[in-house]
Every structure is written in C-alpha cells, then in structure tokens.
Amino acid sequence: MRAAFAALALCTGLVAAGPAAAGLFDDEVARKQIAEQQKRVDELRQQSEGLSGRLGKLEDAAKAQPVLSLVAEIEKLREEIRNLRGQVETLGNNIEGVAKRQRDMYVDLDQRLRRFEQPGAAAAVVPAAGAAAPATVAAAAAETPKPAAAANVSPEENEAYERAQGQRRIGNYQGAISAFQGFIAKYPKSTLAPRAQYWIGDSYFNLRDYKNAIASQQKLLSAYPDSSSVPDGLLNMASAQLEAGDNAAARKTMDGLISRYPSSEAAEKARRRVANLR
C-alpha cells in the first residue's frame, strides 16, 4: 500500500510538471512514458478508492456486530444444540421404558388369556358371604379344576406360538405376522389360534397398517366368535379406525363392544375413549 501511494505521489508530480517535462523530453518516447504514468496514476487512484470503500464497510460491520459478539452467539447456539441433544436422549430413554412396560403388560395379558381360554380352566370360586367355606385348603384345591394346557396344547404348538411372540416382543412385527399366520395355518384348531389371530391384527396396528389391522380383527370375529379374545379384537379394531380417521366407525365398534361385553376390561377402555370423543 505504501509503495502504491509513493508511486501515486511520484506520478502526480510528473503530471504537475507536464509542460516542463515536455520541454526536457520532446521525443515521442517521453510523451508515451508520461501517458503511461498518468494511466497508472488513474488506476492506482481507483484502487485506493475501492480499498477505502471496502475498509469503510468492514469497519461498519465490525461496529454493528463485533467479533466477540459473533463468538458469543456461536457459543450460545452450540449450548442450545447440546441441550436439545440431551432432551432427545432423555425422550428416547423414556420411550424405550414405556415400550418395555407395554410389552411386559401384553405378555402378562396374553398369559392370562391363554389360561382362561383353555377348556376346563376356571377361576377359583369365592364363597358368598355366610356360605360355608371348604373344610380344608387341600379340599378346596382338590375341588378347583386345573388348567388343561398340557392336555390341549402340544409342546410343538406352544413352541411355535412362543417363537411368534418372541418376534413381536422385540418389535419385529412383520416377522411376528408371518410367524402367527404360519401357526394358524399349521394348527387351525389350536386353542391358541384365536389369540394368534388377535396378535396379527395388533402387529399390523403397530406397523400403522390400519387397513390390514381392521381386516385381521374382523377375521378373528368371524372365525372365532366365541373366543375371549374378541373384546380385545374389537378394541384394537376401534383403535385402528380412529387412527385411520374414521371416527364414526370407531364409535360404532366401541358401542358394540360395550353392549356385547359390558364387564370386560376392553369395554371399560372403550367407555373412556367414547367419552373423549364427545
């Protein structure tokens, strides 16, 4: 920059002494040199003006937002990103915990329903107030029918059913659907077949394939109308209808569930959902 201004000063002096220089250098070469120097002076002047303009803009930008302010703003954004990542991780852990509790709940429900669906299985009878109690605990146990799971479900059936359940429990719903469908195809008369059909519909629901979820539960109703899985199937169907945006069909399904199975746990859930729809 200093060299440029020195050249500028020199050339300006030459231009100012134009007539004298012309007197000293009358030849054509001297005039060409003076013209070239004048052109260079103009170029340097333009560059100087351009640099001054850029410098002014930079100074204005620095005044408007100092470098330290920019650094502070960047650090603030980084902190917000770290906080968001922490929140995402926390939410992920919460979701995983909820999913595990839901899987455990379904496993417990499935086990209870399997015991209930076995022919000959019955709940323990609670004596009414004032009724005579059994003479001994041993006698009461002897009078209570034992579940006939071993007699009605072969080890092969139980193993195939549990393999399908294993796929569902780990979240492989497509694999669970295939496994339950294979179970029903191989053991159509099994006492576990109605429950397998219910889990097919539930797996489709978890895949957000609501059309097939509804169709699967309708198949449960038509193929196993007397199964204790029907109330759960109706509730799952209503849930799929709600998710599909068909509130009218969902309300009709839940009204039918409440009417046909008023004492079931599924009916109680349906009552709460119907109340929320109003």
C-alpha positions as CSV (number, residue, x, y, z in Angstrom):
1,M,0.0,0.0,0.0
2,R,2.8,2.4,0.9
3,A,4.6,1.7,-2.4
4,A,1.3,2.4,-4.3
5,F,0.9,5.8,-2.6
6,A,4.6,6.6,-3.3
7,A,4.1,5.8,-6.9
8,L,0.9,7.9,-6.9
9,A,2.9,10.8,-5.4
10,L,5.7,10.4,-8.0
11,C,3.3,10.2,-10.9
12,T,1.3,13.2,-9.7
13,G,4.5,15.2,-9.5
14,L,5.3,14.2,-13.1
15,V,1.8,15.2,-14.3
16,A,2.1,18.6,-12.5
17,A,5.4,19.2,-14.2
18,G,3.9,18.2,-17.5
19,P,5.0,21.2,-19.5
20,A,8.5,21.2,-18.1
21,A,8.8,17.5,-18.8
22,A,7.6,18.1,-22.3
23,G,10.4,20.7,-22.7
24,L,13.0,18.3,-21.4
25,F,11.7,15.3,-23.4
26,D,10.4,16.4,-26.7
27,D,10.8,13.0,-28.3
28,E,7.9,10.6,-28.7
29,V,9.2,8.1,-26.1
30,A,9.0,10.7,-23.3
31,R,5.4,11.5,-24.2
32,K,4.4,7.9,-24.2
33,Q,6.0,7.4,-20.8
34,I,4.1,10.3,-19.3
35,A,0.8,9.0,-20.8
36,E,1.5,5.6,-19.3
37,Q,2.3,7.0,-15.9
38,Q,-0.9,9.1,-16.0
39,K,-2.9,6.0,-16.8
40,R,-1.2,4.1,-13.9
41,V,-2.0,7.1,-11.6
42,D,-5.7,6.8,-12.5
43,E,-5.7,3.1,-11.9
44,L,-4.0,3.4,-8.5
45,R,-6.4,6.2,-7.6
46,Q,-9.4,3.9,-8.4
47,Q,-7.8,1.0,-6.4
48,S,-7.3,3.3,-3.5
49,E,-10.9,4.5,-3.6
50,G,-12.1,0.9,-3.8
51,L,-10.0,-0.2,-0.9
52,S,-11.2,2.8,1.2
53,G,-14.8,1.8,0.4
54,R,-14.2,-1.8,1.5
55,L,-12.4,-0.7,4.6
56,G,-15.4,1.5,5.5
57,K,-17.8,-1.3,5.0
58,L,-15.7,-3.6,7.2
59,E,-15.5,-1.0,9.9
60,D,-19.3,-0.5,9.8
61,A,-19.8,-4.3,10.0
62,A,-17.4,-4.6,12.9
63,K,-19.2,-1.7,14.7
64,A,-22.6,-3.3,14.1
65,Q,-21.6,-6.7,15.4
66,P,-18.1,-7.1,16.9
67,V,-16.2,-10.3,16.6
68,L,-16.7,-11.1,20.3
69,S,-20.4,-10.8,19.8
70,L,-20.3,-13.3,17.0
71,V,-18.3,-15.7,19.1
72,A,-20.7,-15.4,21.9
73,E,-23.6,-16.0,19.6
74,I,-22.0,-19.1,18.2
75,E,-21.3,-20.5,21.7
76,K,-24.9,-19.8,22.6
77,L,-26.1,-21.8,19.6
78,R,-23.8,-24.7,20.5
79,E,-25.2,-24.8,24.0
80,E,-28.7,-24.9,22.7
81,I,-27.8,-27.8,20.4
82,R,-26.2,-29.7,23.4
83,N,-29.4,-29.1,25.4
84,L,-31.6,-30.4,22.6
85,R,-29.4,-33.5,22.2
86,G,-29.8,-34.1,25.9
87,Q,-33.5,-33.8,25.7
88,V,-33.7,-36.1,22.7
89,E,-31.7,-38.7,24.5
90,T,-33.9,-38.4,27.6
91,L,-37.0,-38.8,25.5
92,G,-35.5,-41.8,23.7
93,N,-34.9,-43.5,27.1
94,N,-38.4,-42.7,28.2
95,I,-39.9,-44.1,25.0
96,E,-37.8,-47.2,25.4
97,G,-39.0,-47.6,29.0
98,V,-42.7,-47.2,28.0
99,A,-42.3,-49.7,25.2
100,K,-40.8,-52.2,27.6
101,R,-43.6,-51.8,30.1
102,Q,-46.1,-52.1,27.3
103,R,-44.5,-55.3,26.1
104,D,-44.5,-56.7,29.6
105,M,-48.2,-55.8,30.0
106,Y,-49.1,-57.6,26.8
107,V,-47.1,-60.7,27.8
108,D,-48.9,-60.8,31.1
109,L,-52.3,-60.3,29.4
110,D,-51.5,-63.0,26.8
111,Q,-50.6,-65.5,29.5
112,R,-53.7,-64.8,31.5
113,L,-55.9,-65.1,28.4
114,R,-54.2,-68.3,27.4
115,R,-55.0,-69.8,30.8
116,F,-58.6,-68.6,30.5
117,E,-59.2,-69.9,27.0
118,Q,-58.1,-73.5,27.9
119,P,-61.1,-75.8,28.0
120,G,-61.8,-76.9,31.6
121,A,-59.9,-73.9,33.1
122,A,-61.9,-71.9,35.6
123,A,-61.3,-69.2,38.1
124,A,-61.3,-70.1,41.8
125,V,-64.8,-69.7,43.3
126,V,-65.1,-67.2,46.1
127,P,-67.7,-68.3,48.7
128,A,-70.5,-65.8,49.2
129,A,-70.9,-64.1,52.5
130,G,-72.3,-66.5,55.0
131,A,-71.7,-69.6,52.8
132,A,-69.8,-72.5,54.3
133,A,-66.2,-72.5,53.5
134,P,-64.3,-75.7,52.4
135,A,-63.2,-77.8,55.3
136,T,-59.6,-77.6,54.4
137,V,-57.3,-75.8,52.0
138,A,-56.4,-79.1,50.5
139,A,-60.1,-79.9,49.9
140,A,-60.6,-76.5,48.2
141,A,-57.7,-77.1,46.0
142,A,-59.0,-80.5,45.0
143,E,-62.3,-79.1,44.1
144,T,-60.8,-76.4,41.8
145,P,-60.3,-77.6,38.2
146,K,-56.8,-77.3,37.0
147,P,-55.9,-75.7,33.6
148,A,-55.8,-78.3,30.8
149,A,-53.0,-76.5,28.9
150,A,-50.8,-79.6,28.8
151,A,-53.6,-81.8,27.5
152,N,-54.8,-79.3,24.9
153,V,-51.7,-77.7,23.6
154,S,-48.8,-79.8,22.4
155,P,-45.3,-78.8,23.0
156,E,-44.8,-78.2,19.3
157,E,-47.8,-75.8,19.3
158,N,-46.6,-73.9,22.3
159,E,-43.1,-73.6,20.9
160,A,-44.4,-72.3,17.6
161,Y,-46.6,-69.8,19.3
162,E,-43.8,-68.6,21.6
163,R,-41.5,-68.1,18.6
164,A,-44.1,-65.8,17.1
165,Q,-44.5,-64.0,20.3
166,G,-40.7,-63.6,20.6
167,Q,-40.7,-61.7,17.2
168,R,-43.4,-59.4,18.4
169,R,-41.7,-58.7,21.8
170,I,-38.6,-57.5,20.1
171,G,-40.6,-55.2,17.8
172,N,-40.2,-57.3,14.6
173,Y,-43.9,-57.0,13.8
174,Q,-43.6,-58.1,10.2
175,G,-41.8,-61.3,11.4
176,A,-44.5,-61.8,14.1
177,I,-47.3,-61.6,11.5
178,S,-45.6,-64.2,9.3
179,A,-45.0,-66.5,12.3
180,F,-48.6,-66.2,13.7
181,Q,-50.0,-66.8,10.2
182,G,-47.8,-69.9,9.9
183,F,-49.0,-71.0,13.3
184,I,-52.7,-70.7,12.4
185,A,-52.1,-72.5,9.0
186,K,-50.4,-75.4,10.8
187,Y,-52.7,-75.5,13.9
188,P,-56.1,-74.1,12.8
189,K,-57.9,-75.9,15.6
190,S,-55.5,-74.9,18.3
191,T,-56.9,-73.2,21.4
192,L,-54.1,-70.6,20.8
193,A,-55.3,-69.9,17.2
194,P,-57.7,-67.1,18.2
195,R,-55.1,-65.3,20.2
196,A,-52.6,-65.7,17.4
197,Q,-55.2,-64.1,15.1
198,Y,-55.6,-61.2,17.5
199,W,-51.8,-60.6,17.6
200,I,-51.7,-60.5,13.8
201,G,-54.1,-57.5,13.9
202,D,-52.2,-55.9,16.7
203,S,-48.9,-56.3,14.8
204,Y,-50.4,-54.6,11.7
205,F,-51.6,-51.8,14.0
206,N,-48.1,-51.3,15.3
207,L,-46.9,-51.1,11.7
208,R,-49.5,-48.4,11.1
209,D,-51.2,-50.6,8.5
210,Y,-54.6,-49.9,9.8
211,K,-56.5,-51.4,6.9
212,N,-55.0,-54.8,7.5
213,A,-55.3,-54.4,11.3
214,I,-59.0,-53.9,10.9
215,A,-59.3,-56.8,8.4
216,S,-57.3,-59.1,10.7
217,Q,-59.6,-58.4,13.7
218,Q,-62.7,-58.9,11.5
219,K,-61.3,-62.3,10.7
220,L,-60.9,-63.0,14.4
221,L,-64.6,-62.1,14.9
222,S,-65.8,-64.3,12.0
223,A,-63.5,-67.3,12.6
224,Y,-63.6,-67.4,16.4
225,P,-66.8,-65.6,17.5
226,D,-66.8,-67.3,21.0
227,S,-63.2,-66.6,21.8
228,S,-62.4,-64.5,24.9
229,S,-60.0,-62.5,22.6
230,V,-63.0,-61.0,20.7
231,P,-63.3,-58.0,23.1
232,D,-59.6,-57.1,22.7
233,G,-60.0,-57.6,19.0
234,L,-62.9,-55.1,18.9
235,L,-61.0,-52.6,20.9
236,N,-57.9,-52.9,18.6
237,M,-60.2,-52.6,15.6
238,A,-61.7,-49.4,17.0
239,S,-58.2,-48.0,17.7
240,A,-57.2,-48.7,14.0
241,Q,-60.4,-47.0,12.8
242,L,-59.6,-44.0,15.0
243,E,-56.1,-43.8,13.7
244,A,-57.4,-44.1,10.1
245,G,-59.7,-41.1,10.8
246,D,-63.0,-43.0,10.7
247,N,-64.4,-41.8,14.0
248,A,-67.9,-42.9,13.2
249,A,-66.9,-46.5,12.5
250,A,-64.7,-46.5,15.7
251,R,-67.7,-45.2,17.8
252,K,-69.9,-47.9,16.3
253,T,-67.3,-50.6,17.0
254,M,-66.9,-49.5,20.6
255,D,-70.6,-49.2,21.2
256,G,-70.9,-52.8,20.0
257,L,-68.1,-53.9,22.3
258,I,-69.7,-52.2,25.3
259,S,-73.1,-53.7,24.5
260,R,-71.8,-57.3,24.0
261,Y,-69.1,-57.4,26.6
262,P,-70.0,-54.8,29.3
263,S,-67.9,-56.4,32.0
264,S,-64.7,-56.8,30.0
265,E,-61.6,-54.7,30.6
266,A,-61.7,-53.8,26.9
267,A,-65.3,-52.4,27.3
268,E,-64.1,-50.2,30.2
269,K,-61.4,-48.8,28.0
270,A,-63.9,-48.3,25.2
271,R,-66.2,-46.3,27.5
272,R,-63.3,-43.9,28.3
273,R,-62.5,-43.5,24.7
274,V,-66.1,-42.9,23.7
275,A,-66.4,-40.2,26.4
276,N,-63.3,-38.5,25.0
277,L,-64.8,-38.5,21.5
278,R,-67.8,-36.4,22.7
